[in-house]
Amino acid sequence: MAYDDEALMDKIREIYPEIRRHGISLGLDFNKEKNAYIIKFTKGRHELTTHLEKKDADDCMNNIKCVYLGVQVGQFVRNFEEAE
């Protein structure tokens, strides 16, 4: 499945609306060695870096929620809410 980084970021924001709702910045880069996307969430001084396997990214683009990524997004949102 062919898509670019921007399309994947848009899809992640669509599947996980809490990213936009909480003003979380999202960035990603593809790591060929790991065959995975390195995803970085930031809000203020809070930051989380995680990875998304290529197969999971393909699933996301096919509107299948990425459970692992959803857990990471949820934990990040909880962490910065508790700190503020």
ROSE-4610 file (N, C-alpha, C; in Angstrom, 1 decimal, always signed):
// ROSE-4610
residu = [M/M/M/A/A/A/Y/Y/Y/D/D/D/D/D/D/E/E/E/A/A/A/L/L/L/M/M/M/D/D/D/K/K/K/I/I/I/R/R/R/E/E/E/I/I/I/Y/Y/Y/P/P/P/E/E/E/I/I/I/R/R/R/R/R/R/H/H/H/G/G/G/I/I/I/S/S/S/L/L/L/G/G/G/L/L/L/D/D/D/F/F/F/N/N/N/K/K/K/E/E/E/K/K/K/N/N/N/A/A/A/Y/Y/Y/I/I/I/I/I/I/K/K/K/F/F/F/T/T/T/K/K/K/G/G/G/R/R/R/H/H/H/E/E/E/L/L/L/T/T/T/T/T/T/H/H/H/L/L/L/E/E/E/K/K/K/K/K/K/D/D/D/A/A/A/D/D/D/D/D/D/C/C/C/M/M/M/N/N/N/N/N/N/I/I/I/K/K/K/C/C/C/V/V/V/Y/Y/Y/L/L/L/G/G/G/V/V/V/Q/Q/Q/V/V/V/G/G/G/Q/Q/Q/F/F/F/V/V/V/R/R/R/N/N/N/F/F/F/E/E/E/E/E/E/A/A/A/E/E/E]
num = [1/1/1/2/2/2/3/3/3/4/4/4/5/5/5/6/6/6/7/7/7/8/8/8/9/9/9/10/10/10/11/11/11/12/12/12/13/13/13/14/14/14/15/15/15/16/16/16/17/17/17/18/18/18/19/19/19/20/20/20/21/21/21/22/22/22/23/23/23/24/24/24/25/25/25/26/26/26/27/27/27/28/28/28/29/29/29/30/30/30/31/31/31/32/32/32/33/33/33/34/34/34/35/35/35/36/36/36/37/37/37/38/38/38/39/39/39/40/40/40/41/41/41/42/42/42/43/43/43/44/44/44/45/45/45/46/46/46/47/47/47/48/48/48/49/49/49/50/50/50/51/51/51/52/52/52/53/53/53/54/54/54/55/55/55/56/56/56/57/57/57/58/58/58/59/59/59/60/60/60/61/61/61/62/62/62/63/63/63/64/64/64/65/65/65/66/66/66/67/67/67/68/68/68/69/69/69/70/70/70/71/71/71/72/72/72/73/73/73/74/74/74/75/75/75/76/76/76/77/77/77/78/78/78/79/79/79/80/80/80/81/81/81/82/82/82/83/83/83/84/84/84]
x = [+0.8/+0.0/+0.9/+0.6/+1.5/+0.8/+1.5/+1.0/+2.2/+2.1/+3.2/+3.0/+4.0/+4.0/+2.9/+2.6/+1.5/+0.2/-0.1/-1.3/-1.5/-0.4/-0.4/-0.7/-0.1/-0.3/-1.8/-2.3/-3.7/-4.6/-4.3/-5.1/-5.1/-3.9/-3.7/-4.6/-4.5/-5.3/-6.8/-7.2/-8.6/-9.1/-8.3/-8.6/-8.6/-7.6/-7.5/-7.7/-9.0/-9.3/-8.8/-8.5/-8.0/-6.6/-5.9/-4.6/-4.9/-5.9/-6.2/-6.9/-7.8/-8.6/-7.8/-6.6/-5.7/-4.5/-4.5/-3.5/-2.1/-2.1/-0.8/-0.2/+1.1/+1.8/+2.2/+2.2/+2.5/+3.5/+4.6/+5.6/+6.0/+6.5/+6.9/+7.9/+8.7/+9.8/+9.8/+10.0/+10.1/+11.6/+11.8/+13.1/+13.2/+13.9/+14.0/+14.6/+15.6/+16.2/+15.2/+14.3/+13.3/+12.0/+11.9/+10.7/+9.5/+9.7/+8.7/+8.7/+7.6/+7.6/+7.9/+8.8/+9.1/+8.1/+7.3/+6.2/+6.6/+6.5/+6.8/+5.5/+5.0/+3.9/+4.5/+4.2/+4.6/+3.5/+3.6/+2.7/+3.4/+3.8/+4.5/+5.8/+6.1/+7.4/+7.2/+6.1/+5.8/+6.1/+6.7/+7.1/+7.0/+6.5/+6.5/+7.0/+7.9/+8.4/+8.0/+7.4/+7.1/+7.3/+7.0/+7.1/+5.8/+5.7/+4.5/+5.0/+4.8/+5.3/+4.6/+5.3/+4.8/+3.4/+3.3/+2.0/+0.9/+1.2/+0.2/-0.1/+0.8/+0.6/-0.3/-0.1/-1.0/-2.4/-2.5/-3.9/-4.5/-3.8/-4.3/-4.9/-4.1/-4.6/-5.8/-6.1/-7.3/-8.4/-8.3/-9.3/-9.4/-8.3/-8.3/-7.5/-8.1/-7.4/-6.2/-5.1/-3.9/-4.0/-4.2/-4.4/-3.2/-2.0/-0.8/-0.6/-0.9/-0.7/-1.8/-3.0/-4.1/-3.8/-3.1/-2.7/-1.7/-0.7/+0.3/-0.3/-1.2/-1.9/-2.6/-3.4/-4.2/-3.3/-2.2/-1.3/-0.6/-0.3/+0.3/-0.6/-1.9/-2.9/-3.1/-3.2/-3.3/-2.1/-0.9/+0.3/+0.3/+0.1/+0.2/-1.0/-2.1/-3.3/-3.0/-2.4/-2.1/-1.0/-0.1/+1.0/+0.6/-0.5/-0.9/-1.9]
y = [-1.2/+0.0/+1.2/+2.1/+3.3/+4.5/+5.2/+6.5/+7.2/+8.5/+9.3/+9.5/+10.1/+10.4/+11.3/+12.3/+13.3/+12.5/+11.6/+10.9/+10.0/+9.4/+8.5/+9.4/+10.5/+11.4/+11.9/+12.2/+12.6/+11.5/+10.2/+9.1/+8.8/+8.9/+8.7/+9.8/+11.0/+12.1/+11.8/+11.2/+10.9/+9.8/+8.7/+7.6/+7.9/+8.8/+9.2/+10.7/+11.1/+12.5/+13.2/+12.5/+13.1/+13.8/+13.4/+14.1/+15.6/+15.8/+17.2/+17.9/+17.2/+17.7/+18.3/+17.6/+18.0/+18.8/+19.2/+20.0/+19.4/+18.1/+17.3/+17.4/+17.7/+17.7/+16.3/+16.0/+14.6/+14.7/+13.9/+13.9/+12.4/+12.1/+10.7/+10.6/+9.6/+9.3/+7.8/+7.4/+5.9/+5.5/+4.4/+3.8/+2.5/+2.6/+1.4/+0.2/+0.4/-0.7/-1.5/-0.7/-1.4/-1.7/-1.2/-1.3/-0.8/+0.3/+0.9/+2.4/+3.0/+4.5/+4.8/+5.8/+6.3/+7.6/+7.5/+8.5/+9.3/+10.6/+11.5/+12.4/+12.3/+13.1/+14.1/+15.4/+16.4/+17.4/+17.8/+18.9/+19.6/+20.9/+21.6/+20.9/+20.6/+20.0/+18.4/+17.9/+16.5/+15.9/+14.7/+14.1/+12.6/+11.9/+10.5/+10.1/+9.2/+8.6/+7.1/+6.6/+5.2/+4.8/+3.5/+3.1/+2.4/+2.4/+1.8/+0.9/-0.4/-1.3/-1.0/-1.3/-1.0/-1.7/-2.9/-3.6/-2.9/-2.4/-1.7/-0.4/+0.3/+1.5/+1.3/+0.2/-0.2/-0.4/-1.1/-1.3/+0.0/+0.9/+2.3/+2.9/+2.8/+3.4/+2.7/+1.5/+0.8/+0.9/+1.9/+2.2/+1.2/+0.4/-0.5/+0.2/+0.3/+0.9/+0.2/+0.9/+0.3/+0.3/-0.9/-1.0/-0.5/-0.9/-0.5/+1.0/+1.6/+3.1/+3.8/+3.2/+3.8/+3.8/+2.7/+2.7/+3.8/+3.9/+5.0/+6.4/+6.6/+7.9/+8.2/+7.2/+7.3/+7.6/+6.9/+7.0/+8.4/+8.9/+10.2/+11.3/+11.2/+12.2/+12.2/+11.0/+10.9/+11.5/+11.2/+11.7/+13.3/+13.9/+15.3/+16.0/+15.4/+15.9/+15.9/+14.8/+14.6/+15.6/+15.9/+16.8/+18.3/+18.6/+20.0/+20.4]
z = [+0.0/+0.0/+0.0/-0.9/-1.1/-0.4/+0.4/+1.1/+1.6/+1.8/+2.3/+3.8/+4.4/+5.9/+6.2/+5.4/+5.7/+5.8/+4.8/+4.8/+6.0/+6.4/+7.6/+8.9/+9.0/+10.1/+10.1/+9.0/+8.9/+9.3/+8.9/+9.3/+10.8/+11.4/+12.8/+13.6/+13.1/+13.8/+13.6/+12.5/+12.2/+13.2/+13.3/+14.1/+15.6/+16.0/+17.4/+17.5/+17.5/+17.6/+18.8/+19.9/+21.1/+20.9/+19.8/+19.5/+19.2/+18.3/+18.0/+19.1/+19.8/+20.8/+22.0/+22.2/+23.3/+22.8/+21.5/+21.0/+21.0/+20.7/+20.7/+19.3/+19.3/+18.0/+17.7/+16.4/+15.9/+14.8/+14.9/+13.9/+13.7/+12.5/+12.3/+11.2/+11.3/+10.3/+10.1/+8.8/+8.6/+8.8/+9.6/+9.8/+9.0/+7.9/+7.0/+7.7/+8.6/+9.3/+10.1/+10.8/+11.6/+10.9/+9.7/+8.9/+9.7/+10.3/+11.2/+11.2/+11.5/+11.7/+13.1/+13.3/+14.6/+14.8/+15.8/+16.0/+17.2/+17.1/+18.3/+18.6/+19.8/+20.3/+21.2/+21.1/+22.0/+22.3/+23.6/+24.0/+25.2/+24.9/+25.9/+26.2/+27.4/+27.8/+27.8/+27.5/+27.5/+26.1/+26.1/+24.9/+25.0/+23.9/+23.9/+22.5/+22.4/+21.2/+21.2/+20.1/+20.0/+18.6/+18.3/+16.9/+16.5/+15.2/+14.6/+13.4/+13.6/+12.5/+11.2/+10.1/+8.8/+8.6/+9.0/+8.8/+9.6/+10.8/+11.6/+11.0/+10.4/+9.6/+8.4/+7.7/+6.6/+7.1/+8.3/+8.9/+9.2/+9.8/+10.1/+8.8/+7.7/+6.5/+5.9/+6.4/+6.0/+7.0/+7.9/+8.9/+10.0/+10.3/+11.3/+12.5/+13.6/+14.8/+15.1/+15.4/+15.9/+17.4/+18.0/+19.5/+20.2/+19.8/+20.5/+20.5/+19.3/+19.2/+20.0/+20.1/+20.9/+22.3/+22.8/+24.2/+24.5/+23.6/+23.7/+23.7/+22.8/+22.8/+24.1/+24.5/+25.8/+27.0/+27.1/+28.2/+28.2/+27.0/+26.8/+27.3/+26.8/+27.2/+28.7/+29.3/+30.8/+31.5/+31.0/+31.7/+31.7/+30.6/+30.6/+31.3/+31.3/+32.1/+33.6/+34.1/+35.5/+35.9/+35.0/+35.4/+35.4/+34.7/+34.6/+35.6]
